């Protein structure tokens, strides 16, 4: 292998964490690691940020994380706040998913183009001392030496360079080279129709406070307001599968959208972009192999319903950053990577279940009576909680239903909505009236004690006094006075999260 470029861009002695892929997931992870003081390098084979809009929705859980990084306010100035998703049917019915009541300082979602998000993350990452190298291609890796360190082969203009790294993250998208090198299966399904996409200026004014789904007899499209008065119209409007290289004409798009039966509502006065794409639902067989892990689209793909892809990748980054920091600092062993893989694979599977929208759309089409429409609206209960990703719980098996605010519980593995975590240490949240001294000796060293809010207290399991919360906002343990000492005083009981 050749020596690195003379510019000094490549760290001569290696890096603690090498992230392959400078999309939203990789850059978010890089920002989180730099916030924790971890040496980190991000590479990408593209020479720059893809200017296409691609993902748009940033949900409440991601907004909480972006606030931790100091980036939320700046992105909001470049986006459009949305408080609901409205479903419109060709037979006149309407349904809504409301986000306004979520338990967070940000009870909404933000429509902001993915390139804007990537630029904000890239700037924050490099400003905090991270290395972002383009265009550089991952070409494989191997274990190098008795300490388990990896040697990663990187291709650049001058040749191939071997970069030592303690840990490797594949955040390099659906065609992940890291996943393929690891030999990890990526099974799933491909939808049997093409999704059409157009962006531009709408002919009619749209509701600035809501994204919408228009469901016709043989297809459906979403309409998402974008900054600058633009909109995106996208969805399975055409029943046929278009060829990979087949172009979509403006006339063909107009015919497909008009067939949904909503007239000028879905017509554009000016079209800036036309495209078509296929939708895949896939899940990697594992997210972890040795010192290499997968995150974002490299690990999971799902339907665009609810705008989950970018947000699920952000949650992967939050779940992984504090674990990698603990490994680098010698505060944990590599079992934490297996824990990450198990928890996030479960979460990705649940996201897939909440975004498989074809059955829901068909139920809406068939709901021609008031009774059937009421059933559809009841079915939509829990979608705001699920799509916001505020109420994710790492359960040992599939969830029985979508999460509901009214029945939510802070059990081990549950995310604490609205909580502001310490970036590297656990936090204990106590019910009002319980003094933290009662649990001295039970809590890990350095735990920060805080009070539960009234709403969070209502989510405590019966008999519990507090929850121990990890840096990724998930409950590590429930604290309860379950047993008594010989003198009759309570002895705290701690229920650990299942790995």
N, C-alpha and C positions, 0 to 999 in steps of 0.2 A: 504493500500500500504506500501511497505517496505521503509526503509531509503536508501539513495543513497550509493554507494560504499564508503569505507573509504578513497579511494585514493584522494578524493577531486576533481575528474574530473568533477562531476556535480556541477554547481553553486548553492550554497545553497539557495540564495535569488532569483533564477530564471534568466531569460535572456530577453533582449529586443526583440530579434527576434530569433525564433527557425526555422531552415530550415531542413525539412525532405528530405534527399536525397543528397548524396555526389557525384553526377555526375557533368558534366560540368556546368549545369545551377545552381545547388545549391552552388557549390564552387565559381563560378563567382560572384554570388550574395553575398556570404560571404566576398569575397575579396573587393567588392565595398562598402559594409557596414563598414568593418573595415577601409577602406580608409577615410570614413566619421566619424569615431570614434564611431560607433554604436556597443554596446555589442551584440554579435552574437554567436550562437551555431549551428553547423551542425551535424546531426546524420545520420547514415546509418546502415542498418541491415547486410550488407556484412562486412566480417572481413578486407577486403582490396580492392584495386583497381582491377577491372576485367582486366586481361592481354590481352583479345581479342581486336582486332583493332577496331571493330565497326565503329563509325563515323571517317571520314578522313579529309574532306575539311574544312578549316578555311578561310572564305571569308573576303573581305576588311573591311566591317563594324566591324567585330569582331577583325580584326587586329588593327583597330583604338582604340578599347576599351582595348585590351591587351597592346597596347603601353602606354595608360594612367596608367596602372598598373605596367609598367616596365617589362613586360613579353614577349613582341613580339620578341625581338632580340634573346633571349634564345631559344624560340620555333622554330624560323627560322633556327637556327643552327641544329635542329633535324628534319627538314622537307624538303620538295621539293617544290620550287616555281613553279607555273604553270600560264601561261598567256593566255591559250585558252582551249576550249573543242572542239575536232574534232569529227564529226559524219561521219562514213564510212558505205556505203550501199553495199549490196551484188551485186547490179547491177552496181557498179563502181562510183556512185555519191559520193560527199563529201560536207559537210557543216561545218561551224565553228561558234563558239561563242567566240568573242574576248574580253578580259578583259583589255588589255593594255591601253586603253584610259580613264579609269575611273577617276573621279575627287577626287583623294585621294593620299597621299604619298605612298600608297601601292596598285598600280593598278594590282593586281594579286590575286590568292588564294594560300593557303599553304596546301599541302598534308602532314599531320602529324597525326600519330595514336592517337586516343582518350586517351588511357592510359597515353601517354606522356603529353597531355594537362592537364589531371586530376592531374597528379603528380605535375606539375608546379603550378597549382592553389592551390592544397592542401598545398604545402610547403609555398606559399605566404600567404595563409590564416592563418596558424598556426604561421608563423613568425611574423605576425602583430597582434597577440594576440587573434585570433579566437580559439574557442574550436571545435575540430573535434573528435567525439566520435563514436567508432565502437567496436564490433557489438551491436547496439542498435536498437530496433524495435519500431516504432510508433504504439500505440495500441488504440488511440482515444484521444479526448479532450472535454472539456466543459468549459463554462464560470464560473469563480470563483470569486465572490465578486462584489460589486456595481460599481467598476471602470472599469468593462468589461475585466479585465485580464483573460487569459486562464490558465487552468491547463491541461497539456498534459501528458498523461500516456505513459511511456516509459518502454519497457521490456528489461532487460539485464540478465546476467547469474544468478544474485542473486535474481531476482524477478522483481516486477513492482515498478517504482518510478514516483511520480507526480512532474513534473517540471513546475513552473509558467513561463509564457511567455506573453509578451504584444501583440505580433503578431506571426502568424504561416504561414509558406510558405510550400506548398506541391510541392516539386520538385522531387518526388519519382517515376517518370517513368510512363510507360503506364498502369501499374496495380496499380496505386497510391492508397495507403491506406487512405490518406487524402481526396482525391476526393470521394472515396467510403463512408467514414465516413460522409462527407457532403451531400451525396445523390445527387451529381451532375451527370446528364446524360452525356454519352460520345458516342454519336451516330456517325455513319459513315459507311464506307464500307471496306470490306476485298477483296483484289485482288484474283481472282479465279485461281491463279497459284503460284507455288513456285519460289522463287528467289534462284538461286544457287550462291555459293561464294567459291572462292579458292584464296589462297595467296601462293606466292613462287617466284622462280627465273624464268624469262621468257626464252623461248628457243631462241627467236630472240630479238635483241636490240629494245628498245622502245624510242619514242621521249621524252626526259627528260623534255621538256618545256610544254607538253600538256597532259591532260587526254583525253581519247577517248571513243566513244560509237560505237560499231559495231552492225549494225542492219541487221539481216537476214530475210528470208521469214517468219519464224514462231517464232522468238524470238530475243533477243538482250542482250548484256552484255556491261558493262563499263570496261575499263582497266585504272587503276589509278597507276601511278608510286609512289612508297613508298621509304622511306630512305633505304640506304644499297643496292640499285639495285634491290629491290623486287618490285612486282606488286600485285595488287588486281584485280581479274576478278570477276564480280558479275552482276547479272541481271536475267530477266525472260527468260532464255535460254530453259527451259523445259516447255512444254505446260501443263503437268499434275500437279496435286496438290499432293505433297508428304506427307506422314503421319508425325505427329509431331515428333515421335521417330525414324523415318526411317533414316538410315544412307545413306550418299551419297558416293559411291565408286569413286575412281579415274577414272576407266574405264567409268562409267556412266557420269561423268562430261565431260570427253573428248569427248564422243559421242555427248552429247548435244551441246557443243561448236563447234565441227567440223561441225555439221549440219547447222550452221550459214553461212558457206561457205567462211571462211577467212583462212583456212589452218593452217600453222604453226604459224601465227601471234598471235593466242590465245592459243598456247600450252605452257605448263610449263616444264622446264627442271627438276625442283624439286618442289614438293608440300609440303608446311608446314602446311596448314590448309584447310579443306574441310567442308562445312556446307550448310544448306539450311534454308530459313526463309520465313515467309509470310509478305506481305506489307499491312499496314492498312492506311486509311485516316479517321481520327476521330477528332472531335472538341468538347470540353466541352461546355455544355449549358451556363455556366458562369464561369469566372475565379475568382470569388469573393463571399464569404459568411461571413458576419460579419468581424471579425478580421483575417480570414484565406483567403489566396489567393493561386492560382495554377500558376505554371510556368513550362516551358519546356514540356517534353513528357507527364507529368501529365495533361497538358491542351490541347495538340494538337499533332497529328501524321500525317505524310504526306509521299508521295512517296520519295524514296531516290534520285530521279532525281535532279541534281544540288547541292546535298550535303547541304540541308537546315536545318536539324533537330537541330544539335548542335548550329548553328548560330542563329536560331530563339530563342532557349533557352537563348543564350547570350543576345540577344536584350530584352527578357523579363526581365533579371536581370538588365540591364541598366535602363529600364523603371521603375522598382520597387524600386531600391536602394535609389534614392534621395527622393522618396515619403515616404518610411519607415523612412528615416532619419528625414524628416520634421515632421512626426507624433511623433516620439520618442522625438524630441526636442520641441514639442508643437507649431510648426510653421504652422501646417495644421490640418484639421479635416479629418475624415475617408472618406469623399467624394473622396479624392485622390485615394483611393483603387478602388472605382467604376470607376473612370476615367481610371486607369490602366487596369481594366478588359475590358472596352469597347474598348480602343485603341488597346490593344494587341490581343484581340479576332478578331478584324477586320484585323489586320496585319497577324495573323495566317491563316485566311480564304484566304487572298490574296496569301500567300505562297502556300497554297494548290492548288490554281488555277494555279500558275506558275509552279507547279511540277507534275501536272496530265499529264504525258508524253505519255500515251498509244495512244492518238489520234494523237499527233505529230509524234510518231514513225510510225504509220500506214500511215500518209500522206507522210513521207519520203519513205516508201516502194513503194507507188503508184506513186511517182514522177519519171516517166521514160522518160519524155520529158524535154527539156531545159526550157520550159515555166513553167512546174510544179515545177522543181527544183528551179527556181527563186522565185516562190511563197513561197516555203519552207524556203529559205534563208531570205526572207522578214519577214516571220512569226517569225524567230529567233531573229529579231531586238527587243531589249529590254530585252532579257534574261540575258545578262551580268549585266544590271542595276538591274533587279529584283533579280537575284541570289546573287549579291554582297551585297544586303540589304542596300546599301548606299542611295537609293532614295525612301525609304518607306515613304508614306504619310498616315496619319490617316484621311481618308475621311469619310463622313457620310454614304456612300453606296459603293457598289462594284465599283472598278475602271473600266473605259471603255476599257482600254488597259494597256499593260505593260508599266512601266515608260521609258521615253526616255530622254537622256541627252539634246538633242536639244530643247525639249519643256518643260523641267522641270521648276516648279515655286516654290518659297519659300512662299507658302500660309500657313495659320495656320495648324499645324499638320505635315508639311513636315520636313523631316530630312535634315540637312545641311551637305552635304558630305565634308570631309576634315577639318571640324571645330574641334578645340580642346576646349572643354568646361571647365568651372570652375566646380569642383566636386559637389558643393552645392548651388551656386548662379547663377541667370540668367546672360546672357551676351547679350548686345545689339550690333548688327553688323550694321554699318552705311555705306551708299553709299558714295564714295569719294566726298568731297565737302560739306557734311552735318555735321554741328557741333553738338555734343551731347547736348550742352546747350539748343538747340532748343526744346528738349524734357525733360528738367528738370521738375520734378513734375509729369510727366507721367510714368516714369520708376520706378519699385520697388526699395526700398532702398537697397543699396549695389550692384546694377547692374554695371557690368564692361563694359565700352564702348570700342569697337574695330572696325576696318575697315573691310568691305567686300572685298574679293579679286575681281579681274576683272571678273572672271568666276561667282562668287556668285552674283555679282551686276547684271549680265545679267539675273539672275533668279528672280529678284525682280518683283513683279507685277507692272503694269503701275501706276505711280504716287507715289509709295512708297519710303520712305527715308531709312527705316531700318527694321530689324526684331529683336524681342526679343526672345532669344534662351534659352531653358531649359537645365538643366544639362545632359539630355539624348540626346542632339543634335537636338531636334525637336523644331520647331517654336511655341512659345506660342502666339505671336501676331505680326501683321504687323503694322508698324508705318507710317502714312501718314498725310500730312497737308490737311485734308479734309474739315475743316470748318474755319471760320474767326471770330476773336474777334470783338467787336464793333469798335475798333480803326483801323480795317482793317488788323491787323497782323494775320498770320496763327495760328490756334489753333490745336495742334496735335490730330489726330484721331487714335485710337487703336482698331484694329479688333482682338478679342480674339479667341483662338482656341475653337472649339466646343468640349465639353466633351463627 
